[in-house]
Every structure is written in C-alpha cells, then in structure tokens.
C-alpha cells in the first residue's frame, strides 16, 4: 500500500499522527511490514561478525523496530479511545502474533549472548551513567523474559505468552462491550428522581439511540460505584444500577469473563514458576520498587483495619439518617453514595453539587490546570485547530517553554464514548529521546459525560482531581530529557509512575489556582469563600469508604496473583474465591464493595497493573510526603516546580526511582502523611470523618 500513512514518519510537527489519513485497512499491512523489518534488523545484530560493543548491540537494539513501534503506538491508543469492530477483530488476530514476535527477539540466544557478554564486562566499557543503566535494563529484561531457559522451556514459555496475550485482549474487549450491554434502562422519569434535567435528557437521548424510545438509559462507568447513585432518590433504581454494576461479565452470555479470569491466573502462575518464581506476584514485584510480596502485604495489612473501622463509623452515621427518615432498611452498597451526601450536608451544611457551576471544564483546564503549570514550570499553551483529530471533541495544544521554545504537543480527549475504554489514562504518541531526535506528543483521556448540545460541561470535584492527575502523567512525558527511548517519559517502575500524577493533584484546590478558575459559568462570579471553607473541611470525609474500596481491590489483585501453580480455582469458583479473600483479610463489609470485582478488573486482568494495583497506595505514600515538602517550601513557586522537574520529571527511567524521590525530598518516604490525609492515623478523632 504505497499510500499507507503509517509506513513513513508523519511530516506534521513533532511527528504528530496523520489521523485524517489513517484508515482501518492500513494497520494490518503496516504491522506485517513492521514486524518483518524489525526481525531483519534483529538478525543483522545477532549475526554481526564484529565483537559485540555497546553501539553495535545495545544502541542498535534501541534503534531497531521504529516502524513497528510507531504503528503499535497509534493502534493501541485508538483501540483504547476510539475503537470499532474492525480494529477489535484485528486486535484479537494481532495479540498472539505480537507475542510471538517479542518472543522471537527476547528468546534469541545469539542476541542474548551479545548482551550478556557486554553486561559481564560492563565496568570496563567506559559507559556514562545512563548508558550503563540501559545495558543493565536490557540484560534484566531479557532474563526476565526467559533468555536463560532451556530450549524446551522456551517453547513452553512461547505457548504461555501467546495464550496470555489472546486472553488479555479478550478480557479487555469483553469488559468494554459488557459495560455498554449492561447499561440500565428504566421506563419512567419518576425512577430517575433526584437527577438533574440535563442528566435525564441525556438518559432519554441514550435510550432513543439504542432503540428504547420513550425510556431512559444510564450507562455504567468502569468502577463499581456509579455517579447517579449520589443523587437518585428512588431506592429500587439505585439497587438496579449497583446490582448491574457488580454482576458485569459474571452472569453468562458472550461477555462473561470468569473462565478468562481463572485461566489467566493459572497461566501467570505457571509462567512465573517456569521463570523461577513461586508466584506471579513475586515475579512482578521483583521488578518494582516495593520489591517483595511481603512488603506489599504489610502495607495493605497496615491500611485495612483503620479503613474498615472508619467505614463502619461512616455507615453508622448514615444508618442514623435512614432511621430518622423511617426508611425501614439497613444501609446497602446502593445506598452509600446518596446517604454519604446527606451526612455531608447535615455535618457541614455542604452539598457537593453546589460546586459544579464553578467547575466548568474550559475554565478548569485553561485557568486552573494550565495556570498552575505556568506558575510552577513557566509553560504556556496555545490551542491549535489545524492538526487532525480522530474525534471532533478532541483538543490539541502546543506547549512552550518560558522562553517560547516549543516543548511538546498535548492532546486532550475528555469525553466518554461507547467505543472508548472506561477510566482515565495518559499515553505518548511520540516519546522523547535524543537518540532518535524525538520531541513528545502526549495525550490525556478522561470519561466525562458529554452534556446535551448547548449545555456547559460542569465537573464534579472528583473529575477535577482526575484532570489534574492525568496531566501529572502528561508532564512526566513532556518534561522527559533522556537519551534512550527505553527510558523516555513514564518508563519507570509501575509503583512509581503514579507519584508525579498524584503530586499534581494538590494544585487543584491550591488557593491561588482555585481562585483563578472556580468562577460561575454563567455570571463569572468567583466561588464563595464559604463553599471553599466547607470543601476543605470535608477533605477527610468518607475516606473510610474511599480507602476500603481500594484496599479490597488490592486484596483481590494480590490474592489471585499470589497463588502457586495448581491452586487456582476454576471459573465456577471466581466469586467464592474473591469473597473468601476479602473475608480472610477482614475487609468483607458489604456496604463497601471493592472498587473493581475480578470479572471487570481491567487493571488486573487486561494487563498493565497485574499484581500491581497496590501502586496507587505505594505512590500515594511518596505523594503525601512530597506534598508536605511543597507546603513547607513555599508551595506554588517556579523554584519548587523546577526542582521537581530536574530531579524527577525530566529523568524518566534513567535512574533508580527511589533515588529520584530522595533527590527531590531529601529523605526516605514516610507513611504517616498518607495516614493523616486519609484520616487513618492514630490521632484521628473517632467519628470525625
């Protein structure tokens, strides 16, 4: 296909993708050619008659596979944020092929022999620090991929990898399709009592679109908790939504994931054993900053008891309101969000919905997020409309240094769609590195409901947090200043990658920032100070619930991945295994279900965060420490921003993660600030949350 835009580098600024030219049919041939070219490059390295050197082996490996990397990056992003039936079919076909392709490289004995010889002589090669780390990283990656296994065991590993890739893709696609299939349809407006007119209009439009004229459809979000539960006053509707959410991919039908969950856990355990580890969790954690299963288990054990205790106190406060209203029922999972808001109103005279008129998306983005970024780092942003996008609501910005030098291109994809994965994430279309002369093209993806035509996009405080959080990842990608692609941007241990993004959350309610963006979308009036004071007073409110749902999800993730081969329960025992794990950990409190159940737990079973969901807690320990540092060193200042940029954000994976953290804060991490933030420290007054 000579006109295939994927086969050549884009001529647009920073190699920005040609979304206007890329079509579904371009991907398959581009992948085939990309894999073929990559294997030719690998063969040339493997058969090079010259003695292995850092340049002819390690640097050559870094340069290899450019076409495949470009095609894979664009394809994986589009299948996550703007997929369709053709792309999903190709995704299924490609998963085992790409797995086999990677194995052909990582299990190539001639390639590993060259890497290993260099690694053995690493102290005599005169390498700079980043190059020496790259050599270490290549050697470790190949060993962890099975390079030292026997020929017979390599064949076993290839089969395991192929099936794992296929199943993870199937899990991801099932989860997306089930979310749409499980949308809750109700017959009358009365069943949606408590929702705003705009929300009801959106539900009516969704029902009409899907063939339910005259009815109302509420789509499900990625997590167990669902936004409408905060305001719906009809208990039967709340129950219907929560039960639909909890049952996803576990009630039979085409999108049931129970067989996949059991099989994935089995294959991962077998793969870990083949590579010399007792469990998959042990294998996974060996390459993270936490290091061992015991360390993660101790952290979760430290968090669980106070989280359960706080959640029970919170539930008791809600039950009092249920009883005072003569509700005649015991608080259930579908009641929590509504009654938490009632407690908040009663205790603080504060309704979170009062904030929304002051949290309009464009103001939050331009006058909040970009304003804070300018204060901290001197960056400026200019929106452009000449670059192509894959969906009309996507926005594109040039990012400039304080002196006007172009730094990056930023893509903001903020609205939910039925063909878009749930949750929020960052990805790099182009990763910075000086070896190939690349500057970053970075994207953020959220799932904010698209309002009816002509209506403003008003955010919840949690959506504001997510906006700032994901931009913390974006900054990590944009500020990257490394030589090698392997270390660019967010190429850091999984349990460190959330640290910069969680730190960036702190600026959303920083006084100078909040004052600059929190203005009424109709009148322009600033947010009343009384609302700000109430917001701050409630920062630890409902933290028992917020912490416990995460602890439960972590327990489930670790329980599946701390199983030895031969001990994984079958598909018919998935729910029972999950329940037993929560009970054993002492966190089985029905009014607070896990943030994700196994059958729709994409972090864990679609790859990426398998045995690694603890990373959010682990990084929050670092984040809380860093926030304390900022507060004691003057807060929102250019000097502080530049320090974080120089010590952490620009370094990517070019140094040990904990070294970067200590270079910024000047000390070891401490869990105390996290416990205080979540109201879980020993000094927290009972009932104060």
C-alpha positions in Angstrom: 0.0 0.0 0.0 2.2 2.9 -1.2 -0.3 5.5 0.1 -0.3 3.9 3.6 0.4 6.9 6.0 1.7 4.6 8.7 4.7 3.5 6.7 6.5 6.8 6.8 7.1 9.2 9.6 4.5 11.9 9.8 5.6 15.3 8.3 3.4 17.1 10.8 5.1 18.9 13.8 6.8 16.6 16.3 5.7 13.6 14.0 2.1 14.1 15.1 0.0 11.3 13.7 -2.0 11.7 10.5 -5.3 10.9 12.0 -7.0 12.4 8.9 -5.3 9.8 6.6 -5.1 6.7 8.8 -7.8 4.1 8.0 -8.6 0.7 9.5 -7.2 -1.1 6.5 -3.8 0.5 6.9 -3.0 -1.3 10.1 -2.7 -4.9 9.1 -0.2 -4.5 6.3 1.8 -1.9 8.4 2.0 -4.4 11.3 3.2 -7.2 8.9 5.8 -5.0 7.3 6.8 -3.6 10.7 7.4 -7.0 12.2 9.3 -8.2 9.2 11.6 -5.2 9.1 12.2 -5.5 12.9 13.2 -9.1 12.6 15.6 -8.3 9.8 17.2 -5.6 12.0 17.5 -8.1 14.9 19.0 -10.7 12.6 21.6 -8.2 11.5 22.6 -7.5 15.1 22.6 -11.2 16.0 24.9 -12.2 13.1 27.2 -9.2 13.2 30.7 -10.8 12.8 32.2 -8.0 14.8 32.8 -8.4 18.6 29.8 -7.0 20.5 30.1 -3.4 21.5 27.6 -1.1 23.2 26.9 0.7 19.9 26.6 -2.3 17.6 24.4 -4.2 20.1 22.6 -2.1 22.7 22.2 1.1 20.7 21.4 -0.9 17.6 18.6 -2.7 19.6 17.3 0.7 20.7 17.1 1.9 17.2 15.5 -1.2 15.8 11.8 -1.6 15.2 10.9 2.1 14.6 8.1 1.3 12.1 6.6 -1.4 14.3 6.8 0.9 17.3 5.0 3.7 15.5 2.2 1.5 14.2 1.8 -0.2 17.6 1.6 3.1 19.5 -1.1 4.6 17.2 -3.1 1.3 17.0 -3.1 0.6 20.8 -4.2 4.2 21.5 -7.1 4.1 19.0 -8.3 0.7 20.2 -8.4 2.2 23.7 -10.1 5.5 22.9 -11.9 5.2 19.6 -12.3 1.6 18.6 -14.6 -0.2 16.2 -15.4 -3.7 15.1 -12.7 -3.9 12.5 -10.0 -2.7 14.9 -11.2 -5.1 17.6 -11.1 -8.0 15.2 -7.6 -7.1 14.2 -6.6 -6.7 17.8 -7.6 -10.3 18.5 -5.6 -11.5 15.5 -2.6 -9.5 16.4 -2.3 -10.4 20.1 -0.7 -13.8 19.6 1.3 -12.6 16.6 2.9 -9.7 18.5 3.5 -12.1 21.5 5.4 -14.5 19.1 7.3 -11.6 17.6 8.5 -10.4 21.0 9.5 -13.9 22.0 11.5 -14.3 18.7 13.6 -11.4 20.0 13.8 -11.9 23.7 14.4 -15.6 23.4 17.0 -15.3 20.6 20.2 -16.9 22.0 22.6 -15.0 19.7 21.2 -11.6 20.8 21.3 -12.5 24.5 24.8 -13.8 24.2 25.9 -10.4 22.9 24.0 -8.6 25.7 25.3 -10.9 28.4 28.9 -10.6 27.2 28.6 -6.8 27.4 26.9 -7.0 30.8 29.7 -9.1 32.2 32.2 -6.5 31.1 30.1 -3.5 32.0 32.6 -1.9 34.3 35.3 -1.9 31.7 33.3 -0.3 28.9 33.6 3.4 30.0 29.9 4.0 29.8 28.2 7.1 31.1 25.5 6.5 33.8 22.5 6.4 31.5 24.2 4.0 29.1 25.3 1.7 31.9 21.8 1.6 33.2 20.5 0.8 29.7 22.8 -2.2 29.5 21.6 -3.3 32.9 18.0 -2.9 31.8 18.4 -4.9 28.6 20.1 -7.7 30.4 17.4 -7.8 33.1 14.6 -7.5 30.6 15.9 -10.5 28.6 16.5 -12.6 31.6 13.0 -11.9 33.0 11.6 -12.8 29.5 13.2 -16.2 29.7 16.5 -15.8 27.8 18.3 -18.2 30.2 15.7 -21.0 29.9 16.4 -24.3 28.1 15.2 -24.7 24.5 12.3 -26.9 25.7 11.3 -24.4 28.4 11.4 -21.6 25.9 8.9 -23.4 23.8 6.6 -23.8 26.8 7.0 -20.1 27.5 6.1 -19.1 24.0 2.8 -21.0 24.2 2.0 -19.5 27.6 2.8 -16.0 26.3 0.6 -16.5 23.2 -2.4 -17.6 25.2 -1.9 -14.9 27.8 -1.9 -12.2 25.1 -5.0 -13.6 23.5 -6.9 -13.8 26.8 -5.9 -10.4 28.0 -7.2 -8.9 24.8 -10.5 -10.9 25.1 -10.9 -9.7 28.7 -10.4 -6.1 27.7 -12.9 -6.3 24.8 -15.5 -8.2 26.9 -15.2 -5.6 29.6 -15.8 -2.7 27.2 -18.7 -4.5 25.4 -20.3 -5.6 28.7 -20.3 -2.0 30.0 -22.5 -1.0 27.1 -24.6 -4.1 27.2 -25.3 -3.8 31.0 -26.5 -0.1 30.8 -29.6 0.2 33.0 -32.8 1.1 31.2 -35.8 2.4 33.2 -39.3 3.2 31.9 -40.3 6.4 33.7 -38.9 9.8 34.7 -40.0 9.1 38.2 -37.5 6.3 38.5 -34.8 8.9 37.9 -36.0 11.3 40.7 -33.1 13.3 42.1 -31.2 13.6 38.8 -30.9 17.0 37.1 -32.9 17.8 33.9 -29.7 17.7 31.9 -28.9 14.2 33.2 -32.4 13.0 32.5 -32.3 14.5 29.0 -29.0 12.7 28.4 -30.5 9.4 29.6 -33.5 9.8 27.3 -31.2 10.5 24.3 -29.1 7.4 25.1 -32.2 5.3 25.3 -33.5 6.6 22.0 -30.2 6.0 20.3 -30.2 2.4 21.4 -33.8 1.6 20.4 -35.6 2.3 23.6 -37.8 5.3 22.5 -39.6 6.9 25.5 -37.4 5.2 28.1 -34.2 6.3 29.9 -30.8 4.7 29.8 -28.0 5.1 32.3 -24.6 3.8 31.1 -22.2 2.1 33.5 -18.8 3.5 34.4 -15.7 1.5 34.8 -15.7 1.3 38.6 -18.2 -0.5 40.8 -19.6 2.8 42.1 -21.7 4.8 39.7 -22.2 8.5 39.6 -26.0 8.6 39.5 -26.1 6.8 42.9 -25.1 10.1 44.6 -28.4 11.7 43.7 -31.0 9.1 42.8 -33.7 9.1 45.5 -35.6 6.0 44.1 -34.1 3.1 46.0 -35.2 0.5 43.6 -33.3 2.3 40.7 -30.2 2.6 42.9 -30.3 -1.1 43.6 -30.8 -2.0 39.9 -27.8 0.1 39.0 -25.5 -1.3 41.7 -26.5 -4.9 41.0 -25.9 -4.4 37.3 -22.5 -3.0 38.0 -21.5 -5.8 40.4 -22.7 -8.5 38.0 -20.8 -7.4 35.0 -19.2 -10.2 33.0 -20.2 -12.8 35.6 -23.7 -13.8 34.6 -23.3 -15.9 31.5 -23.5 -14.7 27.9 -20.9 -13.6 25.4 -19.0 -11.3 27.7 -18.7 -13.5 30.7 -15.1 -13.2 32.0 -15.0 -15.9 34.7 -13.3 -18.5 32.5 -10.8 -16.0 31.4 -10.0 -14.8 35.0 -9.3 -18.4 36.1 -7.3 -19.2 33.1 -5.2 -16.0 33.2 -4.4 -16.6 36.9 -3.4 -20.2 36.0 -1.2 -19.2 33.1 0.5 -16.4 35.0 1.3 -18.7 37.9 2.7 -21.3 35.5 4.8 -18.7 33.7 6.2 -17.4 36.9 7.2 -20.9 38.0 8.9 -21.5 34.7 11.0 -18.4 35.3 11.9 -19.4 38.8 9.4 -17.6 41.0 7.0 -19.1 43.5 4.1 -16.9 42.3 3.3 -14.3 39.6 3.1 -11.6 42.3 6.7 -12.5 43.3 7.8 -12.3 39.7 6.0 -9.0 39.1 7.2 -7.3 42.3 10.8 -8.3 41.8 11.0 -5.6 39.2 9.2 -2.9 41.2 10.4 -0.5 43.9 8.3 -2.5 46.5 10.5 -5.5 45.7 8.6 -8.3 47.5 5.2 -9.7 48.2 5.8 -9.3 52.0 6.3 -5.6 51.6 3.0 -5.1 49.8 1.1 -7.4 52.2 2.4 -5.5 55.2 1.3 -2.2 53.7 -2.2 -3.5 53.0 -2.4 -5.0 56.4 -1.5 -1.6 57.9 -4.2 0.1 55.9 -7.0 -2.4 56.2 -8.0 -2.2 59.9 -8.3 1.6 60.2 -10.1 1.7 56.8 -12.7 -0.9 57.9 -13.1 0.9 61.3 -13.7 4.2 59.6 -16.1 2.8 57.0 -18.1 1.2 59.8 -18.3 4.5 61.6 -19.4 6.2 58.4 -22.0 3.6 57.8 -23.4 4.0 61.4 -23.8 7.8 60.7 -25.7 7.1 57.6 -27.9 4.5 59.2 -29.0 7.1 61.7 -30.3 9.2 58.9 -32.0 6.2 57.3 -33.7 5.5 60.6 -34.6 9.2 61.2 -36.3 9.2 57.8 -38.2 6.0 58.7 -36.5 4.3 55.7 -37.1 0.8 57.2 -33.9 -0.7 55.7 -30.3 -1.5 56.5 -27.8 0.6 54.6 -26.6 -1.3 51.5 -24.0 -0.7 48.8 -26.5 1.1 46.6 -27.4 3.5 49.4 -23.9 4.6 50.4 -23.3 7.4 47.9 -26.7 9.1 48.5 -26.6 8.9 52.2 -22.9 9.9 52.4 -24.1 13.2 50.7 -26.8 13.5 53.3 -24.3 13.2 56.1 -22.1 15.7 54.5 -25.0 18.2 54.2 -26.0 17.6 57.8 -22.5 17.8 59.2 -21.0 20.6 57.1 -24.1 22.2 55.5 -22.4 21.4 52.2 -23.8 19.9 49.1 -21.1 18.9 46.6 -23.4 19.7 43.7 -23.2 23.4 44.8 -19.6 23.3 43.4 -20.4 22.2 39.9 -21.5 25.6 38.4 -18.0 26.8 39.4 -16.2 23.9 37.8 -16.8 24.3 34.1 -14.3 22.3 32.0 -12.8 25.0 29.9 -12.2 27.2 33.0 -10.7 24.3 34.9 -8.4 23.4 32.0 -7.2 26.8 30.9 -7.5 28.9 34.0 -6.8 26.1 36.5 -4.6 23.3 35.2 -2.6 25.3 32.6 -2.4 28.3 35.0 -0.9 26.2 37.8 1.5 24.6 35.3 2.6 28.1 34.2 3.3 29.2 37.7 5.3 26.0 38.5 7.2 25.5 35.3 6.8 28.6 33.2 4.9 26.7 30.5 2.4 28.4 28.1 -0.3 26.7 26.0 -1.8 27.6 22.6 -4.7 25.7 21.2 -4.5 24.8 17.6 -7.1 23.7 15.2 -5.1 22.8 12.1 -3.9 19.4 13.3 -6.1 16.4 12.5 -8.0 14.6 15.3 -9.7 11.2 15.4 -12.9 12.5 17.0 -14.4 16.0 16.9 -14.3 16.8 20.6 -10.6 16.1 20.9 -8.5 19.2 21.5 -4.8 19.9 20.6 -2.4 22.4 22.2 1.2 23.5 21.5 3.2 23.6 24.7 6.0 26.2 25.0 8.9 26.7 27.5 9.1 30.0 29.4 11.4 31.4 26.7 9.0 30.4 23.9 10.8 27.3 22.8 8.4 24.6 21.6 8.4 21.7 24.2 5.6 19.3 23.2 2.1 18.8 21.7 -0.6 17.9 24.1 -3.9 16.1 23.1 -6.9 16.3 25.4 -9.6 13.7 24.9 -12.0 14.4 27.7 -15.5 12.9 26.9 -16.9 9.4 27.4 -17.9 7.4 24.4 -19.3 3.9 24.0 -16.3 2.9 21.9 -13.8 4.2 24.5 -12.3 2.3 27.4 -13.5 3.4 30.9 -11.4 5.3 33.4 -8.7 7.8 32.6 -5.1 7.5 31.3 -2.2 9.1 29.6 -0.3 7.9 26.6 2.6 9.1 24.4 2.1 9.1 20.7 5.8 10.2 20.4 8.2 9.5 23.3 11.0 12.0 23.9 14.6 10.8 23.3 17.7 12.4 21.9 19.0 9.2 20.2 16.3 9.4 17.5 15.7 13.2 17.9 12.1 12.9 19.2 10.1 15.5 21.0 6.9 14.4 22.8 3.3 14.2 21.7 1.3 13.4 24.8 -2.4 12.6 25.2 -4.7 12.6 28.2 -8.0 10.6 28.1 -10.9 11.0 30.6 -14.5 9.9 30.6 -16.5 13.0 31.4 -20.2 12.6 30.3 -20.9 14.8 27.2 -23.6 17.3 28.1 -26.6 17.9 25.8 -25.9 20.3 22.9 -25.5 23.9 24.1 -25.0 22.9 27.7 -21.8 23.5 29.6 -19.6 20.7 30.8 -19.7 21.0 34.6 -17.4 18.8 36.5 -17.5 17.1 39.9 -14.6 17.7 42.3 -13.5 14.1 41.5 -13.4 14.9 37.8 -11.3 18.0 38.5 -8.9 15.7 40.5 -8.7 13.3 37.6 -8.0 16.1 35.2 -5.0 17.3 37.3 -3.9 13.7 38.0 -3.7 12.7 34.4 -1.9 15.9 33.5 0.7 15.0 36.1 1.5 11.9 33.9 1.5 14.2 30.8 4.1 16.5 32.4 6.2 13.4 33.1 6.1 12.7 29.4 6.6 16.3 28.2 9.5 17.1 30.5 11.4 13.9 29.7 15.0 14.6 28.8 16.8 11.3 28.2 19.0 9.9 25.5 17.4 6.4 25.1 13.8 5.6 24.1 13.7 2.8 26.7 13.8 5.5 29.5 11.6 8.1 28.0 8.8 9.8 30.0 6.8 7.4 32.1 9.1 4.4 31.5 9.6 3.9 35.3 8.5 1.1 37.7 4.7 0.8 37.8 4.7 1.6 41.5 6.5 4.9 40.9 4.6 6.0 37.8 1.7 7.4 39.8 3.8 9.5 42.0 4.1 12.6 39.8 0.5 12.4 38.8 -0.7 12.2 42.4 1.5 15.2 43.4 -0.1 17.2 40.6 -3.5 16.7 42.2 -2.5 19.0 45.1 -2.8 22.2 42.9 -6.4 21.8 42.0 -7.6 23.4 45.3 -4.5 25.5 45.9 -5.8 28.9 46.9 -4.3 30.9 44.0 -5.3 28.3 41.5 -8.8 27.7 42.7 -9.4 31.5 42.8 -8.3 31.7 39.2 -10.6 29.1 37.7 -13.5 28.5 40.1 -15.9 31.1 38.6 -19.6 30.6 37.9 -20.1 29.5 34.3 -23.0 31.9 33.8 -22.1 35.0 35.9 -18.4 34.8 36.2 -18.7 35.3 40.0 -15.9 33.7 42.0 -16.7 30.7 44.1 -17.9 31.9 47.5 -15.3 31.5 50.3 -17.9 29.8 52.4 -18.0 27.0 49.8 -14.2 26.8 49.7 -14.1 26.5 53.5 -16.7 23.8 53.5 -14.8 21.9 50.8 -11.6 22.0 52.8 -13.5 20.9 55.9 -14.7 17.8 54.2 -11.4 16.7 52.7 -11.2 13.7 55.0 -14.9 13.0 54.7 -15.9 9.5 53.5 -12.2 8.4 53.5 -13.1 5.1 55.2 -15.1 4.2 52.1 -12.6 5.6 49.7 -9.7 3.7 51.3 -11.6 0.5 51.9 -12.8 0.0 48.3 -9.2 0.4 47.2 -7.8 -2.0 49.8 -10.4 -4.6 48.8 -9.5 -4.3 45.2 -5.8 -4.6 46.1 -6.6 -7.7 48.2 -8.3 -9.3 45.2 -5.5 -8.5 42.9 -2.9 -9.9 45.2 -5.0 -13.0 46.1 -5.2 -14.1 42.5 -1.6 -13.5 41.8 -0.1 -14.9 45.0 -1.4 -18.4 44.0 1.0 -21.1 43.2 0.5 -23.3 40.1 -2.1 -25.9 40.7 -4.0 -23.9 43.3 -6.1 -21.6 41.1 -9.8 -22.0 41.5 -12.0 -22.8 38.4 -14.4 -20.5 36.7 -17.3 -21.6 38.8 -15.4 -20.5 41.9 -14.4 -17.0 40.9 -16.9 -15.2 43.1 -16.4 -17.5 46.0 -12.6 -17.1 45.9 -13.0 -13.3 45.8 -15.3 -13.4 48.8 -13.0 -15.7 50.8 -10.0 -13.5 50.1 -11.9 -10.4 51.4 -13.1 -12.3 54.5 -9.6 -13.6 55.3 -8.2 -10.1 55.1 -11.0 -8.8 57.4 -12.3 -6.4 54.8 -15.6 -8.0 53.8 -18.0 -5.2 54.6 -21.0 -5.5 52.1 -22.0 -1.8 52.1 -18.5 -1.0 50.7 -17.9 -3.4 47.7 -14.4 -3.5 46.0 -13.7 -0.7 43.5 -13.4 -3.5 40.9 -14.6 -7.1 41.0 -12.5 -9.7 39.3 -14.7 -10.0 36.2 -14.3 -6.3 35.2 -11.0 -5.6 36.8 -9.1 -4.4 33.7 -6.1 -3.1 35.7 -5.5 -6.7 36.9 -6.6 -9.0 34.1 -6.2 -6.9 30.9 -2.5 -6.5 31.9 -0.6 -3.4 32.9 -1.3 -3.5 36.7 -1.5 -7.3 37.2 -0.3 -7.8 40.8 0.4 -4.1 40.8 -2.8 -2.2 41.8 -1.1 -1.5 45.1 0.9 1.0 43.1 -1.7 3.7 43.8 -1.2 3.4 47.5 2.5 2.9 47.2 2.8 6.1 45.1 0.5 8.0 47.4 2.9 7.4 50.3 5.5 9.2 48.2 3.0 11.8 47.0 1.8 12.7 50.5 5.4 13.1 51.6 6.1 15.3 48.6 3.0 17.4 49.2 4.3 18.1 52.7 7.6 19.1 51.2 5.9 21.6 48.8 3.9 23.1 51.7 6.9 23.6 53.8 8.9 25.1 51.0 6.6 27.8 49.7 4.1 25.9 47.6 3.3 27.0 44.1 6.6 28.6 43.1 8.8 28.3 40.0 11.7 27.2 42.1 9.8 24.3 43.5 8.4 23.3 40.1 11.9 23.4 38.6 13.3 21.2 41.4 10.6 18.5 40.7 11.2 18.8 37.0 15.0 18.5 37.3 15.1 15.7 39.9 12.2 13.6 38.8 10.1 14.6 35.8 13.0 15.0 33.3 14.7 11.8 34.3 12.3 9.2 33.1 13.6 5.7 33.9 17.3 6.8 33.6 17.9 6.3 37.3 16.5 4.3 40.3 13.1 5.5 41.1 13.7 5.8 44.9 16.9 7.7 44.2 14.9 10.3 42.2 12.4 10.6 45.0 15.1 11.1 47.6 16.8 13.6 45.4 13.6 15.7 45.4 12.5 15.4 49.1 15.9 14.9 50.6 14.8 11.9 52.7 13.2 8.5 52.9 9.4 8.1 52.4 7.2 8.0 55.4 3.6 6.6 55.5 2.5 9.0 58.3 1.4 11.9 55.9 -0.7 9.4 53.9 -2.5 8.1 57.0 -3.2 11.6 58.2 -4.5 12.6 54.7 -6.9 9.7 54.7 -7.9 10.2 58.4 -6.4 6.8 59.3 -3.7 7.9 61.7 -3.9 7.1 65.4 -4.7 10.8 66.2 -7.8 10.9 64.1 -10.8 11.5 66.3 -13.5 8.8 66.1 -16.4 9.9 64.1 -14.6 13.0 62.7 -14.6 11.6 59.2 
